[in-house]
Amino acid sequence: MELLSGLLSSLGLSGAAGLNAFIPLLVVGLLDRLGVMTLAEPYDLLASPWVLLGVAVLGALDFVGDKIPGVDHLLHLAGGVVNTAAGAVLFASQAGIAEVPPSLSLILGVVVAGGVHATRAAVRPVATATTGGLGNPVVSTAEDGLSLGMSLLAVFIPVLGALALVGVLFLGFSLWGRRRRRRRAL
């Protein structure tokens, strides 16, 4: 049962990192710091006050920058690396509990976070094009809320965190499919 719980938690956290790299890192680091969860070495560094401060500062800059058309595009380009790396670390930090080899954990985290981030990056231009960029702050805030919700679910109710990941991917692929059909119709 611990194996399944650890894997589901890993999936949810790495998926949340695909939406926003900094929120699940902060959640896991703070929960470890507060004694709610325990991260194994070397992932316990996420609970270090300096790491938490750095992640919080970068997260705040990302939070503001992602609401600004143009800046959000640059952040999404950088997020291709940052989000996938965060997803790899988060997957491995949880999967270690479940006896999954670290290299496999890191690869799975990259795939999950990278897939969510790629879906997000493919769908975001729809909001920009249809609203002239005015909808970007709303979409960005929804992504941040989903990332926080998925992070908390992944830690406290892993099966719901994994189901939320499936829901996010389904929604993303549905919106992307709609976009492709509209392009073909033009």
Steps between C-alpha positions, in 0.01 A plus 500: 500500500790734577636443149172603339457801729856618434459465125165683497647777713796523263272527198290775658798705614688476173181589311454802725858603418410493131251779572716698743843377606518701819169426675551124553863557598384747766219271618730200543777705659267674743319179595834333572612804698177488704541127566190401304706287262857375491722530196792262465849625416588684278144628448483627858696800369163628373416579864812709553411860589729634226357268236146586607582872482655463154206296369255751651675798337520328161139387540385855573683633194348222288154566647512867397682450170261228383214749510667732246459416129840463337678442829287189550623364168864539608421334832337207320811455288717491813236283666575225251814440704401632844162324521632167379795515741266581789273215393793259496612604849146483639430159345824362636444655843178302540580187301805435719253395766362245258835336417504620139856535364604868508590513131157366402334744740681794345412390146134450589490843665646661189244325279200591717597862573627550146177362356284726715720800423495427125121471509479826692731673252296370205169614649605840636519670155127432462429725799736762365352494151135494603527771767780715361708406804242629748406146605858400580488614865182298555644189335828542690317535831296188421822310422651615831185394689503161328868458585434576868195275513677213325801538732288480813294211366815313395638523853183442703275295264733362231232325299315832454826672409557246223139534384543877490803447276289288264233772501750774420646298213154417366398867511824606334471248219132593448584869467796426275282278279241778471773741399624264228148447365444877481828548314400235246160662452666831409 
